[in-house]
């Protein structure tokens, strides 16, 4: 068995990977190529099943169907247009273009009003190129939700069912969604089957193919400058300054148009209260913090306090004992973080009978520059910003028979889509129950 396979099995038994990395990647080494595995998992679709945006996506929650292909990049764009054509939803384009000239696009559905303040949940997918099926899951879920609402029916994701009344409650939260936040990387991975994770920005390239691109989920402005902000013993697992690493964090926080676009969504829809960034594959629902152990006692012990730079990221110490560090969060916010995460994990576990763990992100390993921690950190760093409960959902459990373990089999893909739909639906219902913030004013 390959070391990479052993590592991903270890993740399931002893979780310490965030967006599952192979053993070599975890240690900052090049990923081993699986030369004996010739399968690339469920194939990438050819053509356009949405006919240039005249047909809307519809997933497994409103019909009995078997998915046999992964959406190609053009279909993702066409599917978004199809939702606008069929259901009249509004779409948007972030004001940044990627290295290859692509735009980051998204949509808005539901809510109590039509102004930007009416949208309180942000669902994001496709930030890591090789994590196949995430964009599909998000588009299919939105399509299911809109179809169910229009036809006054419920949703059924495997063994997890929702009523038509719950569909309307879910839509009332107001959803902003971005199905593909790394279009260059996904296009490259789909054409090359190279297990590509990063974007395709060559600015920091040293000449090798592996040195192209930035890990977008290490590029957000949360403890980004990890070589100064973390303990020396923790830095190797937090991110990397090497362009050849799968976790290369870029030249500065928000150096990449893709992460700038995600920030733009949060700034534009500034009343968003809940955020999910969809990844694969460890079968986990992760809640903040990811930088260190959570602690509720010491408000000044936080990511903004430079006096803890030399000890941050050590998980074996006890916060408050000597110089030992833990990341502060208020008790009420922590309770809501956990409550929603447990509901998401339970729903995903029920859908296809595979058990999802619900854990603080740092229980995998400490990290910096991640989207979920950035979303949650905003109101600490700037009191004028809205509180956002941020999550990383790691769907699926890997395909060790494929050339890249992030490429699911057809059976895995169909289970993944069921679990994603149930997880998103439960997030919306949890948001409605736990609170969406102040009243909408449009």
N, C-alpha and C positions, 0 to 999 in steps of 0.2 A: 504494500500500500504506500502511496506517495506521502511524503511529509506534509504536503499541503492538505491532503485529505485528513491525515491524523489531526492536524491543527483545527480544522473546521469541526471535526467530531469533538475535539476537546472543548471547543467553544460551547457546544450544546451541553456538555457535562459540567464544565467549569468555565462559565462565561467570562472572557476577558478580551474580547475583540469588539471593536465598534465599527460597524459596517464590516462584516467578516473579512479579514485579511488572511492570506495564506501565511504559513510559517515564515517563509522567506521575506515576505513583505513586512510582517510584524517586526522582523529584525533588520529592516532597511536594506535587504538584499533583493536582487532581481527575482521575479517570480519564475519558478520552475515550469517549463513547458511540458504538458502532458502528451508526449509524443505517441503513446500507445492508445490514447483515447481519440477516436476519430469523429465522435458524435459532437454536434454543436447544439444539442437539445432541440426543443420545438423550433421549427424553422421560422425565419423572418418572412413575412408576407411579401408577395409581389403585387403590383397593381394598386388599386385604391378601392376598397370595399365601400367607401362613402361617396364615391362618384363626384369628386371635386366639391364636397361640402353640401350635397343635396340630400344626403341620407344621414340620420343621426346615429351615433353609437348606441348600442343596447347590450347590456352584459348578461350575466347569469342570474341576476336577482329577479328578473321579470319573465324569464323564459327558461325552458329546459333545452340546453344546447351544449355542445362540446366545442371548445375553442381549439383550433388546430394550428394556428400560427400566431406569431408575435406581430403587433402593429409595426410597420415600418415608419420612418420619420415623416414621410409625406402623408401617410395615413393619419398620424397624430394631428397634424395641422388640418387635414381635411375633416377629421372627426370633430374638431373644435368648431369649424365652420358649419358642419352639419347640425350641431346643437343649436347654433344661432339661427340657422335657416328654419329648422323644424319647430323649435320652442321659443324663438324670439329672445334668447338671452343676450345680454351685452357682453362684448369681448373687449380686450385691451391689449396694447403692445407696449412693453417697457421701452424707455428711450435710450437703449444701449444695444449695440450690435456685437456679436461675437467675432472672434478672429476670422472666421470663415464667412462672415457677413450675415449670419442668421439673427433673427429677432426672437425674444422671449415673449410668448403670448399666453393669455389666460382668459378666464371668463368669470362672470358674476351671476349667481342664481339665488333666488329666494330673498329673504329679508323683509323687513317692515319699512319699505321705502325704496327709492331709487338712487339716493345720493351715496357717496362712498362710505358714509358713516353707518349705513344700514348693514354692512357686511362684517360679521363678527368671528368667522372661522376661516382660516387659510389652510388649504390643502396643497401640498407641493410634491412633485415627483420628478424622477429622471435626473437627479443631480450627479449620480455616479453612473457612468455610461454602460458598464457591463451588467448592471443589476436589472436584468430583463423582466418585463412584465409590470413594472411600477406605473409607467405611463398608461398602459392598457387598463390596469386596475382603477386608476383615477377617472379616466374617460368613461369607462364602462359604468362605474358607480354613479357619476353625474347623469349619464344617459338613463340608467335604471330609475334614479330618483325622479327625474323629470317625466319619464314615461308613466311611472306609478302614480304620480300626482295628477297627470292629465287624465288618466283612465280610472282614477279612484280605486286603485288596488294597492295591496301591500307588497312587501319585498321578502324574498326567501333566498338566503345564502346558505346552501347546504342544510344543516340542521338548525340554523338560526333564522327565525322569522320575525317580521315586523308588520304591523297593521297599517292600513291606509291613513289612520289618524296619526300614527307615529311618523309616517312619511311627511305629512303636513307640518308636524312639529319640527322635524329635522330641517325642512326647507325654511321655516320661519327664522332660523338662526342667522341666515344670510351667509352665503359661502362664496369666497373668492378662491379660484383654483388655477394652478399652473401645471399642466400635465408633463411638460418637457422643459426642464431648466438647464440642461446641458446638451443642446441640439448638435453641436459639433462633435462632441465625444460620442454620443449615441450613434450618429451617422457613421463615424469611423469604426466603432465597434461592430455595428451591424454589417458593414462591408468587409471587414477584415477578420472577424471572429477571433480577435486578438486578446480578449479579456481586458479591454481597455477601460480604465477607471476615471482618468482625469479629463480635463478639457483639452483643447488642441492648440493652446497658445504656445508658440515656440520662443517667446521672448528670452527665457532663461536657459534655452537648450544649449548643451555643451557639445552637440554634434551627434549624439547617439539617439536612436528612436525613443528609448525609454525616458530621455530627459525632456521630451516635449510635454507640455501641459502642467496644469496646477490641480491639486486636489481641492475642489471647490468647497468641500466640507471641512477644510482647515483654513479657509480664507476669510471667514467672518471676523468682525471686530469684537471678539471676546477672548481676552488673554492671548491675542494672536502672536505677540513677540515672545514665544515660549522660552527661548534661550535665556531671557532675562527674568521671566516671571515665574518659572518653575524651579524646583529643586533639581540639581544636576543629575541625581539618580533617577529622576522621572522623565527627563526630557526625551530620551530615545523612543519612548512609546507614545509621546504626546503628539508630535508632528515631525516634520523634517525640513531642513534647509537645503537638502540636496535635490536638484531638479530631477534626478533619476529615480527618486523615491516615489512610491505610490501615494505617500502622504505629504508631498512637497507643498508647503503652505503659501507659495507665491512671494512676490517682492514686497508686498505690504498688505495690510488688511484691506479688503475690498479692491484689490488690484484687478479683479476680473469682471468683465461685463455681466457674467452670469450671476455672480453674487451681488453686484450692484443692482441688478434687476430684482432680485429677491428683496433686498433692502428697500427698493423703490416701491414694491408692492406693500410692504409693511408701513412705509411712510404715507403712501397714497390712501390706503384703507386703514387709517390710523386708529380706528376703534376695534380692530381685530383683537379678540381676547384669547383665542385658542389657535394653535398652530401644530400641524403634523408635517414632518418631512419623511417621505416614504423611501425606505431602503430595503435591501436584502443582503445576506440571508442569515439570520441567527435565530429566528423565532422568538424575538424579544419585543417588548414595549418598554422604551427607555424614557425616563423623566429626569428633569434637571435635579442636580447638577452633574456635569461630566468632568469637571476640573478636579474635584476632590470629594471627600466624604461630606454628606450633608450634615449641617449642625444648626440647631435652633436657638442656642443660648447666647452667642456672642455677635451682636450686630456689626461691630467694627472689624471682625474677622471676615473679610470679604474680598472679592477679586479686585476692588479698587484700592486696597490698602497695600502699598508697596513694601511695608515692613515684613510682609510674609513671602516675599518673592523667593527667598532661598529655601523655603520649606514646602511650598505648594506642590501638590501632586503626590505626596507620600501617603498611601492609604493605610499603612500599618500603624500609624500613630493615633493618639487619642486627642481630638481637638480640645484645646484648653489646658492640656498638660504640658507645661513648659512652653516651648515655641511651636508646639504641634498645631497644625492648621486643619480647618474644615470650612466648607463654603456655606455661608449663612443664607438662610431664607426664613421668612416669617412663618409661624406655625400654621396660620390659616391658609396661606398660599401652598404650603407643603401638603396640607390635608387635601386640598382640591387637586393638586398635581397627582397625588397618589390615587384619589378616588376615581378620577377620569381614566387614569392609566389602567387601573384594575378592571374597569368596565370594558375598555377596549380589548385588553388581553383575554378576558372571559368570553367575549363575543367571538373573537378570532379563534379561540380554542374550541368553541362549540361548533363553529361552522363546518369544519372538515375533520374534527376529532383529533387534531394535532395540538399539543400543549404549548402555549406561549408563556414565556416567563415575563414578569413585570418587575423591573428593577431600576434603581437609580443608574444613570448613565455611567458614572464613575465606577460602578461595580464591574464593568468590563475592563477598562483601564482609563487613566486620566487623559484628557485630550484638551486641545485648544482650538479656537476658531471654528467651532461647529455651529450649524444653523439653529439647533434647538436651544442651546445655551445663549446664543446671541439674542434670539427672540425673547427669552425670559429675562435676560440681563438689561434690556433696554430701559425699563422703568427704574432700575437701580442707578444706572449711569446718568439718566436724565429724568427727573421727576415729572417733566411735562409729557413724557411718553406713557402710553397705555400699558397696563399689565398684560402680558401675553404668557399663557401657559404653553410651553413648548415641548414637543415630543419627537422622538425618532421612533418610527415603527419599522422593525426589521422583519419583513415577511419572508416566509419560506424557510427551507432547511437544506438547500444545496443539492447538486447533482454531481456526485463523485465519478460518474461514468462519462461525463462530458469533458471536452477539451478545456472548458472553463466551468468551475463549479457553480457559477452564477447563471448559467444557461439551463433553465429547468427542462425536464421532460414534459411531454404533453399532459400527462396525468398531474404532475406537480404544478404546472401552469394553471390548470383548471382549479385545483385546490387553493392555490395562491390567490386567484381572483375572487373566489368565495370568501376567503379570510379577509382580504383587503376590503371588500364591500361591507362585511359585517363590522369590521373595525372602524371604518369611516362612519357608518350609520350610528354606531354606539357613541362615537365621539360627539356627533351632533346632538344626540339625545342627552348625553352627559352635560354638554355645554348649556343646553336649554335648562337643565335641572340645577346646575351649579352656578350659573349666572353668566350673562353676556355683557356685563358692564352697564353704563348709564343708559338711560332711555334714548332711543334713536331720535335725532332731530334733523329732519331733511327740509 
